[in-house]
């Protein structure tokens, strides 16, 4: 069990399960994007660990760029997203995969997707380690999903509760009292 601030979290997805799933996602990408100009766009902060582990399993030529949006505090999505900061590469006519830690309501992804599609990439797909289909009300479902999970709050492997808990190599679920 993990204690962060005022909340307790129990084990949910192990480091081994994550490792295996990340390898599977990478295998799929290696196959689908062979011979294409591929750029990963990793959404900070949450996806840093997913992006790093996934990249180690990518065997085809690719670039990665890290961008930042701000919008999320506590255990509820505010639905507010500011500009994407840090896109320091040209993405027009390239094949883009957005890397996210989690797609919850999908509101953040709507804005990221719309922003990036305005640059007219050759293709634009979303890879999200976690996806909450019951909470989803967005327009762009992730194309590649590690784990579909119920509508619960999780931390670890990059995901935070008020900025803590990102450091764990496994995913933990909020224990509701
Ligand atoms: P959405 O706009 O509701 O899809 O939320 C997107 C962002 O909310 C994610 O990138 C996360 O930063 C955050 N988020 C959503 N659910 C969780 C969770 O269960 N744990 C930690 N962060 C979450």
Backbone and ligand atoms as CSV (ligand in chain L), in Angstrom:
chain,resi,resn,atom,element,x,y,z
A,1,UNK,N,N,0.833,-1.211,0.000
A,1,UNK,CA,C,0.000,0.000,0.000
A,1,UNK,C,C,0.871,1.266,0.000
A,2,UNK,N,N,0.353,2.336,-0.636
A,2,UNK,CA,C,1.111,3.582,-0.764
A,2,UNK,C,C,0.268,4.724,-0.197
A,3,UNK,N,N,0.886,5.564,0.614
A,3,UNK,CA,C,0.183,6.716,1.179
A,3,UNK,C,C,0.698,7.985,0.504
A,4,UNK,N,N,-0.200,8.766,-0.085
A,4,UNK,CA,C,0.212,10.048,-0.676
A,4,UNK,C,C,-0.717,11.134,-0.148
A,5,UNK,N,N,-0.115,12.132,0.474
A,5,UNK,CA,C,-0.900,13.176,1.137
A,5,UNK,C,C,-1.931,12.496,2.042
A,6,UNK,N,N,-3.217,12.777,1.815
A,6,UNK,CA,C,-4.284,12.253,2.678
A,6,UNK,C,C,-4.889,10.953,2.146
A,7,UNK,N,N,-4.349,10.384,1.079
A,7,UNK,CA,C,-5.028,9.235,0.457
A,7,UNK,C,C,-4.163,7.977,0.415
A,8,UNK,N,N,-4.863,6.823,0.442
A,8,UNK,CA,C,-4.163,5.537,0.348
A,8,UNK,C,C,-4.455,4.889,-1.001
A,9,UNK,N,N,-3.437,4.224,-1.517
A,9,UNK,CA,C,-3.544,3.570,-2.824
A,9,UNK,C,C,-3.074,2.124,-2.705
A,10,UNK,N,N,-3.802,1.220,-3.339
A,10,UNK,CA,C,-3.437,-0.196,-3.308
A,10,UNK,C,C,-2.874,-0.639,-4.650
A,11,UNK,N,N,-2.102,-1.743,-4.676
A,11,UNK,CA,C,-1.510,-2.247,-5.923
A,11,UNK,C,C,-2.586,-2.517,-6.973
A,12,UNK,N,N,-2.289,-2.159,-8.234
A,12,UNK,CA,C,-3.300,-2.335,-9.280
A,12,UNK,C,C,-2.715,-2.993,-10.532
A,13,UNK,N,N,-1.678,-2.376,-11.127
A,13,UNK,CA,C,-1.016,-2.988,-12.287
A,13,UNK,C,C,0.483,-3.077,-11.968
A,14,UNK,N,N,1.016,-4.284,-12.040
A,14,UNK,CA,C,2.406,-4.486,-11.596
A,14,UNK,C,C,3.409,-3.981,-12.640
A,15,UNK,N,N,4.638,-3.799,-12.178
A,15,UNK,CA,C,5.717,-3.357,-13.074
A,15,UNK,C,C,5.930,-4.354,-14.213
A,16,UNK,N,N,5.804,-5.634,-13.909
A,16,UNK,CA,C,5.974,-6.670,-14.935
A,16,UNK,C,C,4.889,-6.598,-16.007
A,17,UNK,N,N,3.655,-6.418,-15.558
A,17,UNK,CA,C,2.538,-6.305,-16.511
A,17,UNK,C,C,2.739,-5.086,-17.414
A,18,UNK,N,N,3.203,-3.990,-16.823
A,18,UNK,CA,C,3.431,-2.766,-17.610
A,18,UNK,C,C,4.535,-3.015,-18.638
A,19,UNK,N,N,5.627,-3.625,-18.178
A,19,UNK,CA,C,6.764,-3.893,-19.065
A,19,UNK,C,C,6.335,-4.701,-20.287
A,20,UNK,N,N,5.565,-5.732,-20.016
A,20,UNK,CA,C,5.088,-6.612,-21.086
A,20,UNK,C,C,4.190,-5.856,-22.067
A,21,UNK,N,N,3.298,-5.054,-21.509
A,21,UNK,CA,C,2.356,-4.308,-22.356
A,21,UNK,C,C,3.077,-3.270,-23.205
A,22,UNK,N,N,4.066,-2.587,-22.606
A,22,UNK,CA,C,4.823,-1.572,-23.338
A,22,UNK,C,C,5.558,-2.226,-24.514
A,23,UNK,N,N,6.114,-3.398,-24.281
A,23,UNK,CA,C,6.800,-4.139,-25.350
A,23,UNK,C,C,5.822,-4.489,-26.478
A,24,UNK,N,N,4.616,-4.919,-26.099
A,24,UNK,CA,C,3.593,-5.260,-27.110
A,24,UNK,C,C,3.231,-4.037,-27.955
A,25,UNK,N,N,3.038,-2.894,-27.283
A,25,UNK,CA,C,2.695,-1.666,-28.016
A,25,UNK,C,C,3.825,-1.290,-28.972
A,26,UNK,N,N,5.070,-1.413,-28.478
A,26,UNK,CA,C,6.235,-1.079,-29.311
A,26,UNK,C,C,6.320,-2.015,-30.519
A,27,UNK,N,N,6.062,-3.293,-30.311
A,27,UNK,CA,C,6.095,-4.259,-31.422
A,27,UNK,C,C,5.136,-3.834,-32.526
A,28,UNK,N,N,3.943,-3.421,-32.093
A,28,UNK,CA,C,2.912,-3.005,-33.043
A,28,UNK,C,C,3.376,-1.763,-33.822
A,29,UNK,N,N,3.967,-0.805,-33.099
A,29,UNK,CA,C,4.440,0.434,-33.738
A,29,UNK,C,C,5.597,0.122,-34.692
A,30,UNK,N,N,6.531,-0.720,-34.250
A,30,UNK,CA,C,7.676,-1.090,-35.103
A,30,UNK,C,C,7.212,-1.663,-36.439
A,31,UNK,N,N,6.126,-2.423,-36.383
A,31,UNK,CA,C,5.599,-3.058,-37.588
A,31,UNK,C,C,4.851,-2.053,-38.460
A,32,UNK,N,N,3.954,-1.284,-37.818
A,32,UNK,CA,C,3.070,-0.374,-38.563
A,32,UNK,C,C,3.800,0.809,-39.186
A,33,UNK,N,N,4.878,1.260,-38.556
A,33,UNK,CA,C,5.521,2.509,-38.988
A,33,UNK,C,C,6.852,2.302,-39.697
A,34,UNK,N,N,7.164,1.062,-39.996
A,34,UNK,CA,C,8.412,0.778,-40.706
A,34,UNK,C,C,8.439,1.547,-42.030
A,35,UNK,N,N,9.548,2.254,-42.316
A,35,UNK,CA,C,9.691,2.990,-43.574
A,35,UNK,C,C,8.985,4.334,-43.586
A,36,UNK,N,N,8.379,4.729,-42.436
A,36,UNK,CA,C,7.683,6.023,-42.376
A,36,UNK,C,C,8.453,6.982,-41.485
A,37,UNK,N,N,8.318,8.290,-41.760
A,37,UNK,CA,C,8.972,9.281,-40.887
A,37,UNK,C,C,8.115,9.473,-39.644
A,38,UNK,N,N,8.603,8.962,-38.535
A,38,UNK,CA,C,7.795,8.883,-37.310
A,38,UNK,C,C,8.317,9.834,-36.233
A,39,UNK,N,N,7.390,10.598,-35.669
A,39,UNK,CA,C,7.730,11.453,-34.517
A,39,UNK,C,C,6.772,11.150,-33.368
A,40,UNK,N,N,7.331,10.826,-32.218
A,40,UNK,CA,C,6.529,10.690,-31.006
A,40,UNK,C,C,6.418,12.057,-30.342
A,41,UNK,N,N,5.223,12.380,-29.876
A,41,UNK,CA,C,5.057,13.597,-29.088
A,41,UNK,C,C,4.556,13.188,-27.714
A,42,UNK,N,N,5.441,13.322,-26.754
A,42,UNK,CA,C,5.156,12.858,-25.394
A,42,UNK,C,C,4.596,14.019,-24.576
A,43,UNK,N,N,3.450,13.773,-23.953
A,43,UNK,CA,C,2.791,14.829,-23.190
A,43,UNK,C,C,3.285,14.794,-21.737
A,44,UNK,N,N,3.993,15.849,-21.361
A,44,UNK,CA,C,4.529,15.944,-19.996
A,44,UNK,C,C,3.453,16.473,-19.046
A,45,UNK,N,N,3.519,16.206,-17.749
A,45,UNK,CA,C,4.574,15.421,-17.140
A,45,UNK,C,C,4.282,13.922,-17.175
A,46,UNK,N,N,3.001,13.582,-17.175
A,46,UNK,CA,C,2.588,12.211,-16.885
A,46,UNK,C,C,3.198,11.110,-17.733
A,47,UNK,N,N,3.528,11.405,-19.008
A,47,UNK,CA,C,3.915,10.302,-19.893
A,47,UNK,C,C,5.426,10.074,-19.951
A,48,UNK,N,N,6.194,10.745,-19.060
A,48,UNK,CA,C,7.654,10.642,-19.206
A,48,UNK,C,C,8.158,9.213,-19.044
A,49,UNK,N,N,7.559,8.462,-18.129
A,49,UNK,CA,C,8.065,7.102,-17.865
A,49,UNK,C,C,7.625,6.145,-18.973
A,50,UNK,N,N,6.381,6.274,-19.380
A,50,UNK,CA,C,5.846,5.484,-20.484
A,50,UNK,C,C,6.670,5.757,-21.746
A,51,UNK,N,N,6.929,7.040,-22.021
A,51,UNK,CA,C,7.675,7.412,-23.229
A,51,UNK,C,C,9.085,6.813,-23.187
A,52,UNK,N,N,9.736,6.911,-22.037
A,52,UNK,CA,C,11.114,6.422,-21.921
A,52,UNK,C,C,11.170,4.909,-22.125
A,53,UNK,N,N,10.261,4.187,-21.488
A,53,UNK,CA,C,10.271,2.722,-21.610
A,53,UNK,C,C,9.879,2.278,-23.017
A,54,UNK,N,N,8.887,2.965,-23.591
A,54,UNK,CA,C,8.459,2.615,-24.948
A,54,UNK,C,C,9.604,2.842,-25.936
A,55,UNK,N,N,10.277,3.977,-25.813
A,55,UNK,CA,C,11.364,4.320,-26.741
A,55,UNK,C,C,12.455,3.254,-26.754
A,56,UNK,N,N,12.709,2.663,-25.588
A,56,UNK,CA,C,13.765,1.638,-25.505
A,56,UNK,C,C,13.403,0.390,-26.309
A,57,UNK,N,N,12.111,0.235,-26.607
A,57,UNK,CA,C,11.656,-0.943,-27.360
A,57,UNK,C,C,11.382,-0.620,-28.822
A,58,UNK,N,N,11.571,0.643,-29.215
A,58,UNK,CA,C,11.347,1.024,-30.618
A,58,UNK,C,C,12.642,0.785,-31.399
A,59,UNK,N,N,12.510,0.033,-32.484
A,59,UNK,CA,C,13.703,-0.364,-33.241
A,59,UNK,C,C,13.767,0.292,-34.622
A,60,UNK,N,N,12.754,1.099,-34.962
A,60,UNK,CA,C,12.758,1.784,-36.265
A,60,UNK,C,C,13.201,3.239,-36.051
A,61,UNK,N,N,13.694,3.922,-37.107
A,61,UNK,CA,C,14.116,5.313,-36.935
A,61,UNK,C,C,12.947,6.190,-36.492
A,62,UNK,N,N,13.188,7.092,-35.554
A,62,UNK,CA,C,12.119,7.960,-35.052
A,62,UNK,C,C,12.717,9.157,-34.327
A,63,UNK,N,N,11.851,10.168,-34.131
A,63,UNK,CA,C,12.213,11.305,-33.280
A,63,UNK,C,C,11.243,11.331,-32.113
A,64,UNK,N,N,11.629,12.061,-31.058
A,64,UNK,CA,C,10.678,12.295,-29.968
A,64,UNK,C,C,10.770,13.748,-29.541
A,65,UNK,N,N,9.596,14.322,-29.257
A,65,UNK,CA,C,9.541,15.688,-28.769
A,65,UNK,C,C,8.651,15.689,-27.531
A,66,UNK,N,N,9.039,16.462,-26.537
A,66,UNK,CA,C,8.269,16.511,-25.286
A,66,UNK,C,C,7.520,17.833,-25.215
A,67,UNK,N,N,6.226,17.770,-25.018
A,67,UNK,CA,C,5.446,19.000,-24.903
A,67,UNK,C,C,4.694,19.002,-23.580
A,68,UNK,N,N,4.246,20.180,-23.237
A,68,UNK,CA,C,3.583,20.310,-21.939
A,68,UNK,C,C,2.257,21.040,-22.105
A,69,UNK,N,N,1.247,20.530,-21.454
A,69,UNK,CA,C,-0.020,21.255,-21.328
A,69,UNK,C,C,-0.281,21.375,-19.836
A,70,UNK,N,N,-1.102,22.324,-19.446
A,70,UNK,CA,C,-1.422,22.363,-18.015
A,70,UNK,C,C,-2.934,22.362,-17.883
A,71,UNK,N,N,-3.472,21.664,-16.896
A,71,UNK,CA,C,-4.930,21.642,-16.747
A,71,UNK,C,C,-5.393,20.854,-15.549
A,72,UNK,N,N,-4.551,20.013,-14.990
A,72,UNK,CA,C,-5.093,19.014,-14.085
A,72,UNK,C,C,-4.603,19.203,-12.664
A,73,UNK,N,N,-5.534,19.216,-11.733
A,73,UNK,CA,C,-5.149,19.309,-10.317
A,73,UNK,C,C,-6.048,18.410,-9.501
A,74,UNK,N,N,-5.454,17.687,-8.550
A,74,UNK,CA,C,-6.254,16.850,-7.660
A,74,UNK,C,C,-6.819,15.644,-8.367
A,75,UNK,N,N,-7.966,15.179,-7.921
A,75,UNK,CA,C,-8.521,13.944,-8.467
A,75,UNK,C,C,-9.650,14.206,-9.458
A,76,UNK,N,N,-9.860,15.450,-9.852
A,76,UNK,CA,C,-10.886,15.748,-10.847
A,76,UNK,C,C,-10.283,16.497,-12.019
A,77,UNK,N,N,-10.699,16.138,-13.233
A,77,UNK,CA,C,-10.221,16.851,-14.408
A,77,UNK,C,C,-10.922,18.198,-14.461
A,78,UNK,N,N,-10.150,19.256,-14.615
A,78,UNK,CA,C,-10.775,20.574,-14.665
A,78,UNK,C,C,-11.333,20.859,-16.054
A,79,UNK,N,N,-10.812,20.151,-17.054
A,79,UNK,CA,C,-11.284,20.390,-18.409
A,79,UNK,C,C,-10.635,21.593,-19.058
A,80,UNK,N,N,-9.743,22.258,-18.357
A,80,UNK,CA,C,-9.095,23.440,-18.922
A,80,UNK,C,C,-7.711,23.062,-19.446
A,81,UNK,N,N,-7.392,23.435,-20.655
A,81,UNK,CA,C,-6.070,23.136,-21.189
A,81,UNK,C,C,-5.467,24.393,-21.786
A,82,UNK,N,N,-4.237,24.702,-21.430
A,82,UNK,CA,C,-3.556,25.852,-22.014
A,82,UNK,C,C,-2.832,25.417,-23.284
A,83,UNK,N,N,-2.064,26.326,-23.856
A,83,UNK,CA,C,-1.301,26.034,-25.071
A,83,UNK,C,C,-0.341,24.864,-24.892
A,84,UNK,N,N,-0.009,24.212,-25.986
A,84,UNK,CA,C,1.067,23.210,-25.962
A,84,UNK,C,C,2.399,23.941,-26.018
A,85,UNK,N,N,3.266,23.664,-25.074
A,85,UNK,CA,C,4.564,24.344,-25.027
A,85,UNK,C,C,5.656,23.341,-25.404
A,86,UNK,N,N,6.600,23.770,-26.240
A,86,UNK,CA,C,7.816,22.979,-26.433
A,86,UNK,C,C,7.877,22.131,-27.690
A,87,UNK,N,N,6.933,22.312,-28.592
A,87,UNK,CA,C,6.983,21.541,-29.838
A,87,UNK,C,C,8.100,22.128,-30.711
A,88,UNK,N,N,9.279,21.532,-30.595
A,88,UNK,CA,C,10.455,22.152,-31.224
A,88,UNK,C,C,10.873,21.427,-32.498
A,89,UNK,N,N,9.895,20.840,-33.178
A,89,UNK,CA,C,10.207,20.139,-34.423
A,89,UNK,C,C,9.051,20.357,-35.389
A,90,UNK,N,N,9.340,20.280,-36.699
A,90,UNK,CA,C,8.250,20.453,-37.667
A,90,UNK,C,C,7.579,19.094,-37.888
A,91,UNK,N,N,6.270,19.104,-37.808
A,91,UNK,CA,C,5.557,17.821,-37.867
A,91,UNK,C,C,4.721,17.673,-39.134
A,92,UNK,N,N,4.704,18.732,-39.960
A,92,UNK,CA,C,3.885,18.628,-41.167
A,92,UNK,C,C,4.419,17.529,-42.083
A,93,UNK,N,N,3.475,16.751,-42.606
A,93,UNK,CA,C,3.762,15.611,-43.490
A,93,UNK,C,C,4.541,14.474,-42.823
A,94,UNK,N,N,4.654,14.504,-41.506
A,94,UNK,CA,C,5.295,13.390,-40.779
A,94,UNK,C,C,4.194,12.553,-40.102
A,95,UNK,N,N,4.560,11.351,-39.723
A,95,UNK,CA,C,3.620,10.485,-39.012
A,95,UNK,C,C,3.822,10.691,-37.503
A,96,UNK,N,N,2.733,11.066,-36.849
A,96,UNK,CA,C,2.833,11.465,-35.443
A,96,UNK,C,C,2.096,10.474,-34.545
A,97,UNK,N,N,2.754,10.097,-33.455
A,97,UNK,CA,C,2.064,9.342,-32.393
A,97,UNK,C,C,2.151,10.159,-31.108
A,98,UNK,N,N,0.994,10.535,-30.595
A,98,UNK,CA,C,0.937,11.255,-29.315
A,98,UNK,C,C,1.049,10.218,-28.204
A,99,UNK,N,N,1.945,10.449,-27.246
A,99,UNK,CA,C,2.090,9.533,-26.110
A,99,UNK,C,C,1.481,10.160,-24.866
A,100,UNK,N,N,0.470,9.505,-24.309
A,100,UNK,CA,C,-0.193,9.985,-23.103
A,100,UNK,C,C,-0.116,8.918,-22.020
A,101,UNK,N,N,-0.120,9.344,-20.775
A,101,UNK,CA,C,-0.181,8.385,-19.673
A,101,UNK,C,C,-1.592,7.838,-19.527
A,102,UNK,N,N,-2.581,8.757,-19.614
A,102,UNK,CA,C,-3.962,8.325,-19.386
A,102,UNK,C,C,-4.929,9.216,-20.156
A,103,UNK,N,N,-5.931,8.602,-20.757
A,103,UNK,CA,C,-7.041,9.361,-21.333
A,103,UNK,C,C,-8.252,9.076,-20.461
A,104,UNK,N,N,-8.759,10.145,-19.840
A,104,UNK,CA,C,-9.852,10.037,-18.872
A,104,UNK,C,C,-11.121,10.554,-19.564
A,105,UNK,N,N,-11.480,11.827,-19.394
A,105,UNK,CA,C,-12.648,12.354,-20.114
A,105,UNK,C,C,-12.339,12.550,-21.606
A,106,UNK,N,N,-11.050,12.694,-21.929
A,106,UNK,CA,C,-10.667,12.911,-23.322
A,106,UNK,C,C,-10.648,14.379,-23.713
A,107,UNK,N,N,-10.977,15.255,-22.768
A,107,UNK,CA,C,-11.045,16.696,-23.065
A,107,UNK,C,C,-9.649,17.248,-23.377
A,108,UNK,N,N,-8.668,16.835,-22.575
A,108,UNK,CA,C,-7.296,17.266,-22.828
A,108,UNK,C,C,-6.871,16.810,-24.225
A,109,UNK,N,N,-7.166,15.561,-24.545
A,109,UNK,CA,C,-6.741,15.011,-25.839
A,109,UNK,C,C,-7.420,15.715,-27.007
A,110,UNK,N,N,-8.692,16.112,-26.836
A,110,UNK,CA,C,-9.370,16.882,-27.897
A,110,UNK,C,C,-8.524,18.080,-28.283
A,111,UNK,N,N,-8.058,18.789,-27.260
A,111,UNK,CA,C,-7.329,20.038,-27.530
A,111,UNK,C,C,-5.944,19.756,-28.105
A,112,UNK,N,N,-5.276,18.745,-27.572
A,112,UNK,CA,C,-3.954,18.386,-28.107
A,112,UNK,C,C,-4.094,17.961,-29.565
A,113,UNK,N,N,-5.077,17.111,-29.812
A,113,UNK,CA,C,-5.284,16.558,-31.152
A,113,UNK,C,C,-5.588,17.683,-32.156
A,114,UNK,N,N,-6.501,18.588,-31.758
A,114,UNK,CA,C,-6.863,19.689,-32.670
A,114,UNK,C,C,-5.666,20.576,-32.953
A,115,UNK,N,N,-4.896,20.844,-31.905
A,115,UNK,CA,C,-3.712,21.695,-32.059
A,115,UNK,C,C,-2.727,21.056,-33.040
A,116,UNK,N,N,-2.433,19.776,-32.810
A,116,UNK,CA,C,-1.431,19.100,-33.645
A,116,UNK,C,C,-1.936,18.882,-35.067
A,117,UNK,N,N,-3.239,18.619,-35.220
A,117,UNK,CA,C,-3.727,18.360,-36.587
A,117,UNK,C,C,-3.682,19.616,-37.437
A,118,UNK,N,N,-3.638,20.795,-36.806
A,118,UNK,CA,C,-3.561,22.037,-37.581
A,118,UNK,C,C,-2.230,22.147,-38.341
A,119,UNK,N,N,-1.223,21.367,-37.937
A,119,UNK,CA,C,0.064,21.368,-38.645
A,119,UNK,C,C,0.069,20.417,-39.842
A,120,UNK,N,N,-1.057,19.761,-40.055
A,120,UNK,CA,C,-1.214,18.830,-41.173
A,120,UNK,C,C,-0.159,17.722,-41.237
A,121,UNK,N,N,-0.069,16.930,-40.180
A,121,UNK,CA,C,0.814,15.757,-40.240
A,121,UNK,C,C,0.265,14.732,-41.226
A,122,UNK,N,N,1.121,13.824,-41.685
A,122,UNK,CA,C,0.676,12.774,-42.614
A,122,UNK,C,C,-0.333,11.867,-41.914
A,123,UNK,N,N,-0.101,11.591,-40.630
A,123,UNK,CA,C,-1.072,10.851,-39.834
A,123,UNK,C,C,-0.880,11.239,-38.381
A,124,UNK,N,N,-1.950,11.087,-37.597
A,124,UNK,CA,C,-1.909,11.492,-36.187
A,124,UNK,C,C,-2.638,10.440,-35.371
A,125,UNK,N,N,-1.877,9.706,-34.560
A,125,UNK,CA,C,-2.492,8.667,-33.732
A,125,UNK,C,C,-2.166,8.909,-32.265
A,126,UNK,N,N,-2.947,8.259,-31.416
A,126,UNK,CA,C,-2.789,8.429,-29.975
A,126,UNK,C,C,-2.456,7.084,-29.348
A,127,UNK,N,N,-1.352,7.041,-28.583
A,127,UNK,CA,C,-1.035,5.850,-27.789
A,127,UNK,C,C,-1.123,6.250,-26.329
A,128,UNK,N,N,-2.008,5.600,-25.599
A,128,UNK,CA,C,-2.163,5.934,-24.188
A,128,UNK,C,C,-1.977,4.668,-23.357
A,129,UNK,N,N,-1.148,4.772,-22.336
A,129,UNK,CA,C,-0.926,3.587,-21.501
A,129,UNK,C,C,-2.235,3.158,-20.841
A,130,UNK,N,N,-2.996,4.147,-20.350
A,130,UNK,CA,C,-4.254,3.843,-19.671
A,130,UNK,C,C,-5.402,4.585,-20.353
A,131,UNK,N,N,-6.573,3.986,-20.290
A,131,UNK,CA,C,-7.769,4.589,-20.903
A,131,UNK,C,C,-8.965,4.241,-20.033
A,132,UNK,N,N,-9.778,5.277,-19.719
A,132,UNK,CA,C,-10.984,5.051,-18.904
A,132,UNK,C,C,-12.225,5.202,-19.790
A,133,UNK,N,N,-12.656,4.124,-20.445
A,133,UNK,CA,C,-13.774,4.241,-21.397
A,133,UNK,C,C,-15.057,4.760,-20.754
A,134,UNK,N,N,-15.298,4.445,-19.479
A,134,UNK,CA,C,-16.546,4.890,-18.840
A,134,UNK,C,C,-16.576,6.389,-18.575
A,135,UNK,N,N,-15.408,7.005,-18.511
A,135,UNK,CA,C,-15.338,8.451,-18.256
A,135,UNK,C,C,-15.230,9.242,-19.555
A,136,UNK,N,N,-14.944,8.533,-20.637
A,136,UNK,CA,C,-14.598,9.200,-21.903
A,136,UNK,C,C,-15.781,9.932,-22.512
A,137,UNK,N,N,-15.592,11.200,-22.833
A,137,UNK,CA,C,-16.618,11.947,-23.553
A,137,UNK,C,C,-15.981,12.795,-24.656
A,138,UNK,N,N,-14.810,12.352,-25.110
A,138,UNK,CA,C,-14.059,13.126,-26.102
A,138,UNK,C,C,-14.371,12.699,-27.522
A,139,UNK,N,N,-13.580,13.244,-28.465
A,139,UNK,CA,C,-13.785,12.945,-29.881
A,139,UNK,C,C,-12.758,11.967,-30.415
A,140,UNK,N,N,-11.611,11.862,-29.725
A,140,UNK,CA,C,-10.516,11.059,-30.255
A,140,UNK,C,C,-10.120,9.967,-29.269
A,141,UNK,N,N,-10.643,8.775,-29.484
A,141,UNK,CA,C,-10.262,7.626,-28.653
A,141,UNK,C,C,-8.818,7.261,-28.944
A,142,UNK,N,N,-8.081,6.799,-27.930
A,142,UNK,CA,C,-6.713,6.365,-28.229
A,142,UNK,C,C,-6.711,5.180,-29.196
A,143,UNK,N,N,-5.781,5.222,-30.178
A,143,UNK,CA,C,-5.677,4.139,-31.167
A,143,UNK,C,C,-4.956,2.943,-30.567
A,144,UNK,N,N,-3.987,3.241,-29.716
A,144,UNK,CA,C,-3.234,2.176,-29.039
A,144,UNK,C,C,-3.418,2.360,-27.540
A,145,UNK,N,N,-3.891,1.313,-26.881
A,145,UNK,CA,C,-4.167,1.406,-25.442
A,145,UNK,C,C,-3.429,0.288,-24.723
A,146,UNK,N,N,-2.739,0.637,-23.633
A,146,UNK,CA,C,-2.112,-0.383,-22.809
A,146,UNK,C,C,-3.163,-1.128,-22.008
A,147,UNK,N,N,-3.846,-0.393,-21.144
A,147,UNK,CA,C,-4.860,-0.997,-20.273
A,147,UNK,C,C,-6.107,-0.121,-20.245
A,148,UNK,N,N,-7.266,-0.706,-20.521
A,148,UNK,CA,C,-8.538,-0.023,-20.277
A,148,UNK,C,C,-8.901,-0.283,-18.827
A,149,UNK,N,N,-9.191,0.788,-18.100
A,149,UNK,CA,C,-9.457,0.615,-16.660
A,149,UNK,C,C,-10.792,1.253,-16.292
A,150,UNK,N,N,-11.389,0.805,-15.182
A,150,UNK,CA,C,-12.634,1.430,-14.749
A,150,UNK,C,C,-12.386,2.868,-14.278
A,151,UNK,N,N,-13.475,3.546,-13.950
A,151,UNK,CA,C,-13.392,4.947,-13.588
A,151,UNK,C,C,-12.865,5.142,-12.170
A,152,UNK,N,N,-11.574,4.867,-11.976
A,152,UNK,CA,C,-10.972,5.005,-10.641
A,152,UNK,C,C,-9.761,5.912,-10.768
A,153,UNK,N,N,-9.312,6.460,-9.645
A,153,UNK,CA,C,-8.140,7.332,-9.684
A,153,UNK,C,C,-6.887,6.512,-9.403
A,154,UNK,N,N,-5.901,6.633,-10.284
A,154,UNK,CA,C,-4.679,5.830,-10.150
A,154,UNK,C,C,-3.439,6.730,-10.126
A,155,UNK,N,N,-2.386,6.203,-9.526
A,155,UNK,CA,C,-1.103,6.923,-9.493
A,155,UNK,C,C,0.030,5.934,-9.787
A,156,UNK,N,N,1.208,6.492,-9.983
A,156,UNK,CA,C,2.396,5.670,-10.225
A,156,UNK,C,C,2.740,5.626,-11.703
A,157,UNK,N,N,3.969,5.227,-12.017
A,157,UNK,CA,C,4.444,5.119,-13.391
A,157,UNK,C,C,4.162,6.432,-14.154
A,158,UNK,N,N,4.491,7.538,-13.514
A,158,UNK,CA,C,4.320,8.847,-14.155
A,158,UNK,C,C,3.084,9.604,-13.715
A,159,UNK,N,N,2.089,8.872,-13.238
A,159,UNK,CA,C,0.820,9.516,-12.850
A,159,UNK,C,C,0.897,10.010,-11.406
A,160,UNK,N,N,0.316,11.170,-11.179
A,160,UNK,CA,C,0.451,11.794,-9.859
A,160,UNK,C,C,-0.872,12.033,-9.156
A,161,UNK,N,N,-0.761,12.226,-7.846
A,161,UNK,CA,C,-1.830,12.850,-7.069
A,161,UNK,C,C,-1.201,14.094,-6.461
A,162,UNK,N,N,-1.643,15.257,-6.921
A,162,UNK,CA,C,-1.030,16.530,-6.514
A,162,UNK,C,C,0.495,16.479,-6.570
A,163,UNK,N,N,0.974,16.030,-7.705
A,163,UNK,CA,C,2.412,16.009,-8.047
A,163,UNK,C,C,3.239,14.940,-7.334
A,164,UNK,N,N,2.638,14.154,-6.483
A,164,UNK,CA,C,3.379,13.066,-5.845
A,164,UNK,C,C,2.936,11.714,-6.412
A,165,UNK,N,N,3.851,10.746,-6.349
A,165,UNK,CA,C,3.516,9.379,-6.748
A,165,UNK,C,C,3.955,9.011,-8.151
A,166,UNK,N,N,4.582,9.947,-8.857
A,166,UNK,CA,C,4.989,9.660,-10.244
A,166,UNK,C,C,6.121,8.645,-10.310
A,167,UNK,N,N,6.859,8.506,-9.223
A,167,UNK,CA,C,8.117,7.742,-9.217
A,167,UNK,C,C,7.949,6.227,-9.175
A,168,UNK,N,N,6.779,5.725,-8.842
A,168,UNK,CA,C,6.627,4.265,-8.705
A,168,UNK,C,C,6.693,3.552,-10.056
A,169,UNK,N,N,7.240,2.332,-10.058
A,169,UNK,CA,C,7.342,1.579,-11.320
A,169,UNK,C,C,6.085,0.753,-11.601
A,170,UNK,N,N,5.114,0.833,-10.688
A,170,UNK,CA,C,3.842,0.122,-10.859
A,170,UNK,C,C,2.705,1.135,-10.698
A,171,UNK,N,N,1.479,0.683,-10.969
A,171,UNK,CA,C,0.321,1.576,-10.864
A,171,UNK,C,C,-0.534,1.162,-9.661
A,172,UNK,N,N,-0.958,2.152,-8.901
A,172,UNK,CA,C,-1.737,1.935,-7.681
A,172,UNK,C,C,-3.077,2.641,-7.815
A,173,UNK,N,N,-4.098,2.032,-7.175
A,173,UNK,CA,C,-5.458,2.566,-7.302
A,173,UNK,C,C,-5.918,3.147,-5.968
A,174,UNK,N,N,-6.633,4.256,-6.039
A,174,UNK,CA,C,-7.154,4.910,-4.832
A,174,UNK,C,C,-8.065,3.968,-4.054
A,175,UNK,N,N,-7.814,3.878,-2.758
A,175,UNK,CA,C,-8.712,3.100,-1.896
A,175,UNK,C,C,-9.732,4.086,-1.325
A,176,UNK,N,N,-10.986,3.907,-1.721
A,176,UNK,CA,C,-12.048,4.814,-1.248
A,176,UNK,C,C,-12.490,4.358,0.133
A,177,UNK,N,N,-12.614,5.336,1.066
A,177,UNK,CA,C,-13.147,4.914,2.382
A,177,UNK,C,C,-14.622,5.272,2.479
L,1,LIG,P1,P,-8.783,14.081,-19.397
L,1,LIG,O1,O,-8.742,15.431,-20.042
L,1,LIG,O2,O,-9.966,13.941,-18.486
L,1,LIG,O3,O,-8.714,12.942,-20.367
L,1,LIG,O4,O,-7.562,13.993,-18.410
L,1,LIG,C1,C,-6.284,13.989,-18.852
L,1,LIG,C2,C,-5.294,14.204,-17.766
L,1,LIG,O5,O,-5.855,14.095,-16.447
L,1,LIG,C3,C,-4.232,13.131,-17.820
L,1,LIG,O6,O,-3.229,13.479,-18.737
L,1,LIG,C4,C,-3.753,13.072,-16.400
L,1,LIG,O7,O,-2.771,14.050,-16.189
L,1,LIG,C5,C,-4.973,13.418,-15.586
L,1,LIG,N1,N,-5.648,12.239,-15.020
L,1,LIG,C6,C,-6.807,11.683,-15.413
L,1,LIG,N2,N,-7.114,10.607,-14.684
L,1,LIG,C7,C,-6.093,10.455,-13.800
L,1,LIG,C8,C,-5.801,9.468,-12.777
L,1,LIG,O8,O,-6.547,8.499,-12.534
L,1,LIG,N3,N,-4.653,9.662,-12.099
L,1,LIG,C9,C,-3.792,10.693,-12.326
L,1,LIG,N4,N,-4.021,11.596,-13.276
L,1,LIG,C10,C,-5.164,11.490,-14.009
